[in-house]
Amino acid sequence: MTVRVDWRASCRLVGTVLKWLWVPLLAPLGVALYDGTGVVPFVAPAAGSLLLGVGLESLTDEPELHAREAFLMVSLTWLSIAVVGAVPFVLAGNGALAEPVNALFESMSGVTTTGATTVVAFEQHSRAVLLWRSVLQWLGGLGILVLAAAVLSQLSVGGAKLMETETQAQEFDRLTPRISKTAGLLGKVYVGLTALMVAVLYGLHAGGLAPEMTLFDAVAHAFTAVSTSGFSPRGESLAAFSPAVQWATVPFMAAGATSFVLLYFVSQGRFERLRTSEEFRAYVGVLVAFSAAVAGVLLASGEYGSLEATARHAVFQVVSIVTTTGYASTDFNLWSASAKHLLFVCMFVGGMAGSTTCSIKTLRWLVVAKAFRRDLFTAAKPNVVRPVRLSGSVVDEETIRDIYAYTLVSLVFFILSTVAVVVDASRVGLALGEFEAMSAAAATFFNVGPAFGLAGPLESYDPFPASTKLLMTFLMWVGRIEIVPVLVLLTPSYWRS
């Protein structure tokens, strides 16, 4: 067998990422020094990742990233960052995160912007450790933006190339012909949104509308809201804060799940891009429709005493789940079955392509709906040619097939994962209902975070057996990088000529 993959080139690029991982570790290190807590959990992985990165970079001089090498690089990058990111949790040696399996689960949840946690008692962990959770998620959100712009769209993963048509990214590329410049502009929008949210949240504190919101809380939540991630340094998530904080967080979660190419154009004053984007209109329509439906159910059941509280929790939780952020403004585990099932459906939607969100994404569902409607039409009139159009542009049939395949594979993965979670729970005698298992599988594979029942919004994934947590770690990894790169690595034809 002749191996046709230049794995050295892939590993060299992974090494470049690891070499600079010491930079984000400076944030929790600074907090540890300020608070007088342990610094070894951050110094050791910083030094280790630097040495490992330099070593991997020495494997080859000028790497050429072709399709095969890109698949390997994408998969290894997310996996290696998660492994390095788990080291501070283990070295800190406190609470559930001291267990290596839990630490890897937490780190993978962070870098994949999932938000599922194994933390049981937040007070057992230092502010530095809690900040590292948020930093991991912020990095994961930024990383997926660069990945989508530089790699996934070029590999046409699950129709990801369609993002260029829907957001008119070709014009964006003409303005910034180099990937590094494109990534730089996306990064500026990302950093700008994060800084704005810090200012808004701490401004609420200064104005007396959020007495519980410290500067540390403002930074930690800004990191994880804009990245649509959901880690909070508070065990009660956003339920620990005032209604003003919850309302203020909603637009930032929604913005994080909006295409950052569109956000760039908006930042340049070109608001017509929002109006002409069919995906954006569909995305907003989904948020409005599900929010109204959940609010109606909560109102009918008399869950909350006021109309404002009903609307706030309905809007907040729908936006949080659709955007795969996973914050909680209340314990929706206590909601009626109909309200919980509506939120469960939201897990499968996702935000826009080219954003920090996960799940299947609105763009793919929009193409599936349009293609299915076209197929019904042509079944009645077989002699009529009717192409699928998105924002006025024709979607080619190969892209439609890619999206159909990606959506089908995602649902099959979800079903098989649910079966595996149920079987493993039965093996260890863990009482786990079918709906709980389905929601836990969906929450990890689609990178949503909190589920229902045992893994509810104010609960923890710690009670799951280690084998299930390892499976969920794998699901988070596969789901974040859009399934295809990992599946390609598992095919024999990938490794031989």
Order of alpha helices (4+ residues) and beta strands (2+ residues): alpha-alpha-alpha-alpha-alpha-alpha-alpha-alpha-alpha-alpha-alpha-alpha-alpha-alpha-alpha-alpha-alpha-beta-beta-alpha-alpha-alpha-alpha-alpha
